[in-house]
């Protein structure tokens, strides 16, 4: 992963990712999709089992066949959609995590700047340069 140093002074060294993380969201979304699918399937199996118990009245083999038919049908129908949803959730969580890390780095930098007038002066000059560029 490519990194570049943003700020360096005694006691503080902050780095920022230059390249976006590509592999992490895909790997985590597969496990998240599997867990979501298992939870949804378990809920559907419980509902189907309760319905079949009322309906079967002693026809246990027919009830189990119907139960597993429902389970595999739901697995086949919901897996692609659930994978897309879980990938979107995982990507949103990664973006939120990066934003939180960036916010913590900025807060740390601001605390150092409040204690050290040289850093505060440097930040003020950088802000003035960026306002003049606009």
ABEGO torsion letter per residue (X at the ends): XBBBBABBBBGBBBBBBABBBAAAAAAAAAAAAAAAAAAAAAAAAAAAAAAAAAAAGGBAAAAAAAAAAAAAAAAAAAAAAAAAAAAAAAAAAAAAAAAAAAAAAAAAAAAAAAABAAAAAAAAAAAAAAAAAX
